[in-house]
Amino acid sequence: MVDLSIVETKAVIIKTQDFKENDKLVWFYTEKLGKITAIVRGAKKSKSKFLALTLPLCYGEYMVYKGKSLYTLQEGKIIQSFQGLLNDLHKLTYSSYLCELIDIACTDNEINMELFKTLITTLYLLNTDALDYELLIRAFELRLLKTTGYNLTLNNCSVCRKKISSSNYISLSHYGGICDECPKEHGVFISKGAYNALRFLMNMDIDKLYRLNLNHEIKSEIEKVITFLVSNSYAKKPKSLEMLKFIKE
Ligand SMILES: [Zn+2]
């Protein structure tokens, strides 16, 4: 007999919490169900088959079924545990930030295949060397904004919608560039280089990121714009941002 209430889906563990004596609560970001919370019975027992399957950041194929309020994890198979990310302070902080962003930007059960794919690609890239992780995080943030309804408008004026080739101003209330005729308010002036970098970061394939090389000034300009938008678009502000600033110093 096939139980139709069981769903098999790829997922990443974005958060875990101990629950009762032997159980664990696990927040999965899944391909087929969006963000869900599942109870994993006996996960804390040392011989549990779930022990390795329920570590933070673990990416796998999971089978869950829905109860009254929570899902229950039935089985799972690791695709990539990403545990190596936990051994490096920078990678640990960046990956915690990614998980936190998913948590604050996504509501339960809201399916977002594009964002799911982006998260997986970003984690794989973070797991490699030879890449500017800061730019990787910026590219992820831009895609997060885009796929959750806060897309930055850079090819048109975000007020009058006229086509623009560049701009020296980003409106933080209209999420985009402003043309020469429209009022420049509630935003920040940025250099042409930073404007173009933003557009480039938004449109390029995330796995081609290693080709992009930006100087420190441009990077801090785009960081200012993007982190402002991320901090103000969702109900909660990401806390790991503070930690990110701290490790950069
Ligand atoms: Zn305009």
Residues whose N, C-alpha, C, O or C-beta is under 5 A from the ligand:
A	BS01	ZN	C157 V159 C160 R161 C179 C182
